């Protein structure tokens, strides 16, 4: 999905000034344990699905919508993995400045839903399933960082110690 209308309207008023947004990231795994990635049209990097919440939209609904829009895959949320605020400003090529509060979700393919990815919008050049041990390059820095959290979460879950990650006093918990 392109930049949401509400962001475009805000930008008319504030220009490129810093905008604080709520976002989501979806780590979608299929039954074989492969991860769904898209190659971003703006950077050429491979990334997990992410997007911006519409006003009033629940984060879980946002991630399901973004996965469908960007890849055509029908997904369901299984776990909240992390709620983490970015600690740096993202400056886009057009000069817009943003920071995000990200809700990272572990997702699977919806039973009976579409599992065959396709490029669903102009944000991606290509989409597909990849083995976690053979990821395409280059990977977006944000995907590398979040993938480390997802791997840690999945490992903890296997040992019965899964909980959403968060940061207090600069420490990941």
N, C-alpha and C positions, 0 to 999 in steps of 0.2 A: 504494500500500500504506500502511495506517495505520502508526503508530509500531510498530516491531518489538517482539515479545514480550520479547527480551532487554533492550531499553532500558527497557521498562515494569518489568521485574523489578529492574533496577538503580535505577530511580527510587524504588522502594519503600524502598530502603536509603539512598539519598543525597539524596532529595528533589529540590530544584531546583538543587543544587550543579552546578558545571561538569562536563560530561561530554565527553571527547575521543572523537570518532567518525571512522571511515573512511567516506568518501562517494564518490560517482561523479556525473559529469555526462555526458550524452550529447548531442552535436550530431549529429542525424540529418538527412542530406541525401538527397533523392530524385534520380532520374535527371535531373530538370530543374533541380537545384541549389536547390530550395526547402528550407526548414528546418522541422522538426516542432516545434511549440510547443503547450503546454497552458496554459489559463487556470486558475490556482490557485484553489481554493475558499476557502483561508484568507486570501488577500490580494487576490484579483481581478486580480492581475498575470499577464501572460504570461511563461512561463519555458520553458527547455529542460528536458528530463527529468533529474531528479536523485533520488538516494536513498542509503540507508544500507546498507553491507555487512552481511550476516548473519555471525556468527562462522564463520570458516573459508572463507567464500565468496570466490572470486577476483574482483577488481574488474571484469574484463571480463565475467564471468558476471552480476555484479550489474547492470551497465548494460543488458545485453540483457534481463534479467528485468524491470527497472524500466520499460523502454520498452514491453515487451509488456503489463505490468500496467496502466500508466497510459494507453496509447494504442491497444493492440491491434495495433500495427505489429510485424512480424517484422524484426529488425535484425541486422546483423553489425558487429563492430568492425573498422575498417580501420587506425586509427592511435591511438596514445597521444599526446595533444597536450600534456598538462601534469600534473605532480604538484606540487601547491601546498597549503601549509597556510594556513588562515585566520589572519589576524593580529588578529582581533577576536572577541569573544564574541557569539554570536547568542542573544538572549533571546526566547523564544516567548511568545505571549499567555497561556499557562498558567503562566509564570514559569520554565520550564525553561531552563537555560543550557547551551550547547554550543559547541564549536569543532570544526572539521573538517579532515581531511587529504583533499583532493579529488583524484581521478583523473579527468581530463577526456579523453573519448574522442570521436574522429570516427567516425561510423557511417553505413552505408548500409542501404537496404532489402535484406533477404535475397532472393537470386534465387529466384523462385517463391513467396515468402512474401507475407503480407498487407501491402499498402501503404495500405489505406484506414483512416485513424485513426477511433477512436471513444472516447468517455469510458469508461475501463475500471475506474475506482474512484472513491471519494469525494474524492480529492485534486484532481480537475479539474472545472471547469464546462463546458469546451469544449476541443477539441483540433483541430489542423489543420495543413496545409502552408502556408507563407508565403514569398513572394519576399523575398530578403534586402534588397532595396531598398524594400520596402513592409511593414515589420513592424508588427504590431498594437501598440497602446498601452493601458495602460502596460506597459512591460517591467520585470521584476524587476531590481533593481540587480545581483544576481549574474549574471543572464543578459547584461546589458550588458557587464559586466567579462569574462566568459568568451567572449562573442561576439567581443570584440576579440582575444583570444588565438587563437580558431579562425580568424578572418580572417587574422591574421598568419601562423599556421601554414600555412594553405592557400596563401597567397602565397609563402612560403618553399619549400613543396613544389613549386610550379610552376617554381621556379628551381633545383630540385635540392638545396635546403639545408634539408630538413625534419628537425627533431629535437624531442624532447619538451622543453617549457619547465620550468624549475625555478628556485628562488630560492636564492642564497647571498649572504650579507652584504648583504641587502636589495635585491639587484639581480636582475632577471629575466634569465635566460640561455636 
